[in-house]
Amino acid sequence: MPDYKELNDAVIGGDLAGIAGMVQKSLDAGGDASEILNQGLIAAMDIVGERMESGDMFIPEVLMAAQSMGKGVEVLKPLLKEGEGSGSGKVVIGTVKGDLHDIGKNLVSMMIESCGLEVHNLGVDIPPEDFVKSIRDKNADIVCLSALLTTTMPMMKQTIDAIVESGLRDQVKIMVGGAPVTQSFADEIGADGFAADAGSASRMAKGFAA
Ligand code: B12
């Protein structure tokens, strides 16, 4: 396996100017796009998380790292397709209220879109009523909820409760994900599916839409 240390360091160091070139270099060297994403970019964000927790990195630096990751993903985007676009479902996706993390959610959105499904990405900090409104307005088949904080995980349950109360529960499949989310949590709050990464999330969405 190629050494992704240089790429990891570029993300961690927030090298906005250099990252796209480095990702391209890894591709030119024969690297696989999803391996570069996982080993080069996402793995770096895990290290950023550890340093954040230990107080060795602060919010502005984490934001620079996040932006660098985004620039790297842009280069990989055309190569990360999960099969050809043949789906026909409508998907509403967002990060739940109180939570501002969107890198993983945007990756999931991008991969689902590449399956040919119609994706409405609502953004971050989305209250339950906005999810409900969007499911109704877009006539969605699938709703995807993302949360990265243990403190916002209960908001996933509140969002599902609001969907139930709105009478729309039978119309949509509900998928949940984000680093602290587990299959057992998904079962506990009444979601239909959980996936640990964007690739499996898109395969699951495609299955639900079929
Ligand atoms: C980047 C980052 C930030 C950035 C976010 C920038 C942005 N635009 O997203 C900023 C600086 C804003 C930030 C802020 C904060 N953060 Co922060 N952050 C991170 C960090 C380092 C990386 C997250 C990330 O992008 N990972 C990479 C992506 C690709 O992975 P992912 O999100 O997990 O997504 C994948 C899967 O989970 C899945 N997935 C994701 N969503 C969905 C949805 C569905 C439906 C499905 C099926 C799958 C799925 O697919 C994705 C792709 O494979 C994490 C550490 C970590 N390792 O997670 C901490 C982390 C999440 N943050 C943390 C904290 C504490 C905070 C703050 C409270 C810090 C503070 N004191 O202010 C604030 C909270 C702000 C808020 N209200 O949301 C803690 C959370 C701890 C906890 N137990 O809750 C972490 C774990 C860091 C740590 N170790 O302490 N953060």
Residues whose N, C-alpha, C, O or C-beta is under 5 A from the ligand:
A	BS01	B12	I42 M45 D46 V48 G49 E50 M52 E53 I59 V62 L63 A66 G98 D99 L100 H101 D102 I103 G104 K105 L107 V108 C144 L145 S146 L148 L149 T150 T151 M175 V176 G177 G178 A179 F194 A195 A196 D197 A198 A201
